[in-house]
Amino acid sequence: MTAQIPFVDLKAQYAAIKPEIDAAMAAVIADCAFIQGPYVERFETAFAAACGAAHCVGVSNGTAALTLALEAVGVKAGDEVITVAHTFFATAEAICALGATPVFVDVDAATATLDPAAIEPAITERTSAIVPVHLYGGPCAMDPIMEIARRHGLKVVEDAAQAHLADYRGRRAGTLGDAASFSFYPGKNLGAYGDAGAVTTDDPAVAARVRSQRDHGRRSKYEHDVVGANHRMDGLQGAILDVKLGHLESWTAARRRAAAAYDARLRAAGLETVRPVDGGTSAHHLYVVTLPEGVDRGAVQAALAEQGIATGVHYPVPCHRQPALAALNAPPLPVTERLAARCLSLPMFPELTDAQVDRVCAALIAVLRREAA
Ligand SMILES: *Cc1c(COP(=O)(O)O)cnc(C)c1O
């Protein structure tokens, strides 16, 4: 039987850091520091430093992080928020949760991120913010996006759920807009052992607002300044994330090495691969190829699966085509729709070896030759 190449390998990662993780979990349990508390605070300080942000506020998941960040920068019911449809559904959901309306614009075909040229035609008097999504770990073209936002008085909240330690012109994701949201879903580059997320910002008022909102609008144990909610991070997740953050630089470097190996093999074979914007360095949450027009993606996936190679599609149905958002009557987005039909995600995780990358590339190239014949 051929050896399997999984899509991600969380078991291999746990095996490599088991003593550290087990000790961290035992400490939280011994202290009964289950909700927020010192382990979450320690992680917040460390993650803010890792991003180069002034503040990090740990929350319950990445979707809540985006909603809380948008709310904190002033987005309210009735507003329009410009974002992309080529993203995980949660991006749109977080906007809708505030009673605001997502206005979807197209992406750039080569980088799969928000096309800055699409923003201005979508601005109306109701627009209050832009949510650029650093999809697959590749930062958006933030200089032009921020320039447009400043000119129109719009706030910018990065959806950095896939982009821990991604770099844009010497600054990291999470510091490029007015605020940013991160997800620590287990499969993300920095993954908890359950749900978790965070907001980063340089603005102390935004951080204070999120800190209050995530914990019932509390000023003190029994005093509530505003009606908030419960979006707190667990102590166990804080402790686990703090341990894993210590490895994130080397894991990210390993992802970048694997991505460079994929790039070299696949581009030499004439395949189109999603690349970072000018000045951007991806965190390579996913490694995505754009299959040639007309290729049957399902057949390619099945042929690779037969050889033990797992693949994914991120994302087959863009947000503006989701049944849940049909009432928006969103106009067509040609680049998004083409990309959604043709994108294919290959195995990508820090433990991926050069030999595995070679096997995936050889198999994909052979399958596509057969498909084209
Ligand atoms: C994972 C993800 C989210 C949501 O994060 P959760 O922690 O699962 O709530 C939001 N946006 C993008 C782009 C994501 O990949």
The ligand as a Gaussian input file, in Angstrom:
#p B3LYP/6-31G(d) Opt

LIG

0 1
 C      -11.248000      30.045000      10.140000
 C      -11.673000      31.322000       9.553000
 C      -12.568000      32.185000      10.197000
 C      -13.360000      31.793000      11.414000
 O      -12.612000      31.371000      12.491000
 P      -13.299000      30.404000      13.599000
 O      -12.250000      30.359000      14.664000
 O      -13.507000      29.066000      12.953000
 O      -14.553000      31.026000      14.041000
 C      -12.825000      33.425000       9.629000
 N      -12.256000      33.795000       8.480000
 C      -11.410000      32.985000       7.802000
 C      -10.804000      33.477000       6.527000
 C      -11.106000      31.721000       8.305000
 O      -10.277000      30.932000       7.619000

